[in-house]
């Protein structure tokens, strides 16, 4: 089976102490810094021809999607009779996805030590700002903005946490940009998360094509609460791939930072079987934002609580 690493996970902050899952770079968030609203004067991208690099990426991602779907991957259903899961499955998967790290702090793509961390999530309302590169066609902008608004409303219903699209006072920025928008992506990254040292134009130009999207989440030092986040999604992705990135990045940026090969049906699994958030994943998010689970809890403190939550759900799926 073809396996493609779809999403590059970067978690920043909580910081110099190395307390966040999926860390490729680590820094504390400056308390005086918050994402700034972006000016609305975008160029008319439909009048700009994409570069050969951008066109090649578009062709590559279209072929990739065809290859995956030919293998019955990138499923868009939320699971079905062929993917049952029990409360035991949920307990095991929640533990791995919410408490364990994917990468070492400051260790590049080196696998993390198999040591559980602390529970991380947002306590302040999540306000999503959606920004498009000047080279992103208007039809993509319209489609993806609609998708993000709908998905934010779904995430808010599932978690019970305030999550909305609000460009005027955003703390979770979603940048949808092309390879030709590297300068713009770099400038915005430095404005949104100035401590992220890798956000140069060269960083965006050199991104391997296997990295279709990523997310960075940041919190104050010695604090397990997220305060800001930035997600980058390549506009050259197909419509379904961009939607898959939206689903996984926003969900992961809420606190489900790891993957597990045993999670099924789930987008928190690198096997590419499911493209969109599933009923299983909704259960994980709903539990993560249960008021009984507090930020900073250890696995030992949280395990009896989330075990009880899953045991009391309506029944097997």
C-alpha positions as CSV (number, residue, x, y, z in Angstrom):
1,X,0.0,0.0,0.0
2,X,1.3,3.4,-0.9
3,X,1.9,5.5,2.2
4,X,2.4,9.3,1.9
5,X,3.3,11.5,4.8
6,X,0.5,14.0,4.2
7,X,1.0,16.6,6.9
8,X,4.1,17.9,8.5
9,X,3.5,18.4,12.2
10,X,5.3,21.3,13.9
11,X,4.3,22.4,17.4
12,X,5.9,25.4,19.0
13,X,6.0,26.8,22.4
14,X,5.2,25.6,25.8
15,X,8.5,25.9,25.0
16,X,12.0,25.9,26.1
17,X,10.8,23.2,28.4
18,X,9.9,21.0,25.5
19,X,6.4,20.2,26.5
20,X,4.5,20.1,23.3
21,X,3.9,17.1,21.0
22,X,5.3,17.1,17.5
23,X,8.0,19.6,18.0
24,X,10.3,20.4,15.1
25,X,11.1,23.8,16.5
26,X,10.5,25.0,20.0
27,X,10.0,28.5,21.4
28,X,7.9,30.3,24.0
29,X,5.2,32.7,22.8
30,X,6.0,36.3,23.6
31,X,3.0,37.4,25.8
32,X,2.9,40.8,24.0
33,X,2.6,39.1,20.6
34,X,-0.6,38.1,19.0
35,X,-1.6,37.4,15.4
36,X,-2.4,40.6,13.5
37,X,-5.2,41.0,11.0
38,X,-4.1,40.9,7.4
39,X,-5.0,43.7,5.0
40,X,-7.8,42.7,2.7
41,X,-6.4,44.1,-0.6
42,X,-5.5,40.9,-2.4
43,X,-4.3,41.0,-6.0
44,X,-6.6,39.5,-8.7
45,X,-4.8,36.1,-8.9
46,X,-6.8,35.1,-12.0
47,X,-4.8,37.5,-14.0
48,X,-1.5,36.0,-12.9
49,X,0.0,32.9,-14.6
50,X,1.5,30.3,-12.2
51,X,5.1,29.5,-12.4
52,X,6.4,26.2,-13.8
53,X,7.1,25.1,-10.2
54,X,3.5,25.7,-9.2
55,X,2.1,24.0,-12.3
56,X,4.3,21.0,-11.7
57,X,3.0,20.7,-8.1
58,X,-0.6,21.0,-9.3
59,X,0.0,18.1,-11.7
60,X,1.8,16.0,-9.1
61,X,-0.9,16.3,-6.5
62,X,-3.6,15.5,-9.0
63,X,-1.8,12.3,-9.9
64,X,-1.2,11.5,-6.3
65,X,-4.9,11.7,-5.5
66,X,-5.7,9.5,-8.4
67,X,-3.2,6.9,-7.2
68,X,-4.5,7.0,-3.6
69,X,-8.2,6.7,-4.6
70,X,-7.4,3.8,-6.9
71,X,-6.3,2.0,-3.8
72,X,-9.6,2.9,-2.0
73,X,-7.8,5.5,0.1
74,X,-8.8,9.1,0.9
75,X,-12.2,8.0,1.9
76,X,-14.6,10.8,2.6
77,X,-17.2,9.0,4.8
78,X,-17.0,9.2,8.5
79,X,-16.6,5.4,8.9
80,X,-19.1,2.6,8.5
81,X,-19.9,-1.0,9.1
82,X,-16.4,-2.0,8.0
83,X,-14.8,0.3,10.6
84,X,-16.4,-0.4,14.0
85,X,-14.7,0.9,17.1
86,X,-15.3,0.4,20.8
87,X,-14.7,2.4,24.0
88,X,-11.5,0.3,24.4
89,X,-10.3,1.5,21.0
90,X,-11.1,5.1,21.9
91,X,-9.2,5.0,25.2
92,X,-6.1,3.5,23.5
93,X,-6.2,6.0,20.6
94,X,-6.9,9.0,22.7
95,X,-4.0,8.2,24.9
96,X,-1.6,7.9,22.0
97,X,-2.9,10.9,20.0
98,X,-3.5,13.4,22.9
99,X,-0.5,12.6,25.2
100,X,2.4,11.3,23.1
101,X,4.7,13.2,20.8
102,X,5.3,12.5,17.1
103,X,8.8,14.1,16.9
104,X,11.5,15.1,19.3
105,X,11.6,18.6,20.5
106,X,14.3,20.4,18.4
107,X,15.0,17.1,16.8
108,X,13.9,17.7,13.3
109,X,12.1,14.6,12.0
110,X,13.7,12.3,14.6
111,X,11.0,10.1,16.2
112,X,10.1,11.2,19.7
113,X,10.9,9.2,22.8
114,X,8.0,7.0,23.9
115,X,7.2,9.1,26.9
116,X,3.8,10.7,27.5
117,X,3.5,14.5,27.8
118,X,0.8,16.7,29.3
119,X,-2.7,17.5,28.1
120,X,-2.8,20.5,25.7
121,X,-5.7,22.5,24.4
122,X,-7.2,26.0,24.1
123,X,-9.0,27.7,26.9
124,X,-9.6,31.0,25.1
125,X,-12.0,31.1,22.2
126,X,-10.5,30.0,18.8
127,X,-10.8,32.7,16.2
128,X,-9.8,31.5,12.8
129,X,-8.4,34.0,10.3
130,X,-8.3,32.8,6.7
131,X,-5.7,34.3,4.4
132,X,-5.0,33.6,0.7
133,X,-1.8,34.2,-1.2
134,X,-1.9,36.8,-4.0
135,X,-1.4,34.0,-6.5
136,X,-4.4,31.8,-5.3
137,X,-7.3,31.8,-7.8
138,X,-10.6,33.3,-6.7
139,X,-12.5,30.1,-7.2
140,X,-10.2,28.3,-4.7
141,X,-10.5,31.2,-2.2
142,X,-14.3,31.1,-2.4
143,X,-14.5,27.3,-2.0
144,X,-12.0,27.0,0.8
145,X,-13.4,29.9,2.8
146,X,-16.8,28.3,2.7
147,X,-15.3,24.9,3.8
148,X,-13.4,26.5,6.7
149,X,-16.5,28.3,8.0
150,X,-18.6,25.2,7.8
151,X,-15.9,23.1,9.5
152,X,-15.3,25.6,12.2
153,X,-19.0,25.5,13.1
154,X,-18.8,21.7,13.2
155,X,-15.7,21.7,15.5
156,X,-17.4,24.1,17.8
157,X,-20.5,21.9,18.0
158,X,-18.4,18.8,18.7
159,X,-16.1,20.3,21.3
160,X,-18.5,22.7,22.9
161,X,-15.7,25.3,22.7
162,X,-16.1,28.6,20.9
163,X,-14.5,28.2,17.5
164,X,-15.4,30.7,14.7
165,X,-14.0,32.4,11.6
166,X,-13.0,36.0,12.6
167,X,-10.4,37.7,10.5
168,X,-10.5,40.9,12.5
169,X,-9.3,39.4,15.8
170,X,-7.8,36.0,14.8
171,X,-5.5,33.8,16.9
172,X,-5.5,30.8,14.6
173,X,-4.3,31.8,11.1
174,X,-4.9,29.5,8.1
175,X,-2.7,30.6,5.2
176,X,-3.6,29.0,1.8
177,X,-0.8,29.9,-0.5
178,X,1.0,28.8,-3.7
179,X,4.6,28.1,-4.3
180,X,4.8,31.5,-5.9
181,X,3.7,33.1,-2.6
182,X,6.8,32.2,-0.7
183,X,7.7,35.8,0.1
184,X,4.2,36.6,1.3
185,X,4.1,33.4,3.4
186,X,7.4,34.2,5.0
187,X,6.4,37.8,5.8
188,X,3.1,36.7,7.4
189,X,4.8,33.9,9.4
190,X,7.2,36.4,10.9
191,X,4.3,38.7,11.8
192,X,2.2,35.9,13.3
193,X,4.9,33.9,15.1
194,X,8.1,35.9,15.1
195,X,9.9,33.3,17.2
196,X,9.6,30.7,14.5
197,X,13.1,30.8,13.0
198,X,12.4,28.7,9.9
199,X,9.7,30.9,8.3
200,X,12.0,32.4,5.6
201,X,11.2,32.5,1.9
202,X,13.8,29.8,1.4
203,X,12.0,27.6,3.9
204,X,8.8,27.8,1.9
205,X,10.5,27.4,-1.4
206,X,12.4,24.3,-0.2
207,X,9.4,22.5,1.3
208,X,9.4,18.9,0.0
209,X,6.3,18.3,-2.2
210,X,5.4,15.5,0.2
211,X,4.6,18.2,2.8
212,X,1.2,19.4,1.6
213,X,0.3,21.3,4.8
214,X,1.5,21.9,8.3
215,X,0.4,23.5,11.6
216,X,2.3,25.4,14.3
217,X,0.7,25.9,17.7
218,X,2.2,28.1,20.4
219,X,1.7,28.8,24.1
220,X,3.3,30.7,26.9
221,X,6.3,29.1,28.5
222,X,5.5,26.7,31.3
223,X,1.8,26.8,30.3
224,X,-0.1,24.0,28.5
225,X,-2.8,26.3,27.0
226,X,-2.5,27.2,23.3
227,X,-2.6,30.9,22.6
228,X,-1.8,31.1,18.9
229,X,-1.6,28.9,15.9
230,X,-0.6,29.0,12.2
231,X,-1.5,26.6,9.5
232,X,0.0,26.6,6.0
233,X,-1.8,24.8,3.1
234,X,-0.5,24.6,-0.4
235,X,-3.1,25.9,-2.9
236,X,-1.7,23.5,-5.5
237,X,-3.4,20.6,-3.7
238,X,-6.6,19.3,-5.3
239,X,-9.9,20.4,-3.8
240,X,-10.2,17.2,-1.8
241,X,-6.6,17.4,-0.6
242,X,-7.0,21.0,0.6
243,X,-10.2,20.0,2.4
244,X,-8.3,17.1,4.0
245,X,-5.6,19.5,5.1
246,X,-8.3,21.8,6.6
247,X,-9.9,18.9,8.5
248,X,-6.6,17.6,9.9
249,X,-4.8,20.8,10.6
250,X,-7.6,22.5,12.5
251,X,-8.4,19.4,14.5
252,X,-4.7,18.8,15.3
253,X,-4.2,22.5,16.2
254,X,-6.9,22.0,18.8
255,X,-4.7,19.6,20.7
256,X,-4.7,16.2,19.1
257,X,-1.1,16.4,18.0
258,X,0.0,12.8,17.3
259,X,-0.8,10.0,14.9
260,X,-1.4,6.3,15.7
261,X,-1.3,3.5,13.1
262,X,-4.0,1.7,15.2
263,X,-6.5,4.6,15.0
264,X,-9.4,3.7,12.7
265,X,-11.5,5.2,11.2
266,X,-9.4,8.3,11.7
267,X,-7.5,11.1,10.0
268,X,-4.9,10.8,12.8
269,X,-3.3,7.9,11.0
270,X,-0.7,8.3,8.2
271,X,-2.1,5.5,6.1
272,X,-4.3,8.0,4.1
273,X,-7.3,5.8,4.4
274,X,-9.6,8.6,5.5
275,X,-9.4,12.1,4.2
276,X,-11.9,13.8,6.4
277,X,-12.8,13.9,10.1
278,X,-14.6,10.8,11.2
279,X,-17.1,9.8,13.9
280,X,-14.2,8.3,15.8
281,X,-12.3,11.6,15.6
282,X,-15.3,13.5,16.8
283,X,-15.3,11.3,19.9
284,X,-11.7,12.2,20.6
285,X,-12.3,15.9,20.2
286,X,-15.4,15.9,22.3
287,X,-13.5,14.1,25.1
288,X,-10.5,16.4,24.8
289,X,-12.7,19.4,25.5
290,X,-14.7,17.8,28.3
291,X,-14.4,20.2,31.3
292,X,-13.2,17.3,33.5
293,X,-10.0,17.1,31.5
294,X,-7.8,20.0,32.5
295,X,-4.8,21.5,30.6
296,X,-1.5,20.2,32.0
297,X,-2.9,16.9,33.3
298,X,-0.6,14.0,33.2
299,X,-1.7,10.7,31.5
300,X,-1.9,9.1,34.9
301,X,-4.2,11.9,36.2
302,X,-6.4,11.9,33.1
303,X,-6.7,8.2,32.3
304,X,-9.4,7.4,34.8
305,X,-11.4,10.4,33.6
306,X,-11.3,9.8,29.9
307,X,-11.8,6.0,30.5
308,X,-15.0,6.8,32.3
309,X,-16.1,9.2,29.6
310,X,-15.7,6.6,26.8
311,X,-17.3,3.9,28.9
312,X,-20.4,6.1,29.3
313,X,-20.9,6.9,25.7
314,X,-24.0,5.7,23.9
315,X,-22.5,2.5,22.7
316,X,-20.2,0.9,20.2
317,X,-19.9,2.4,16.7
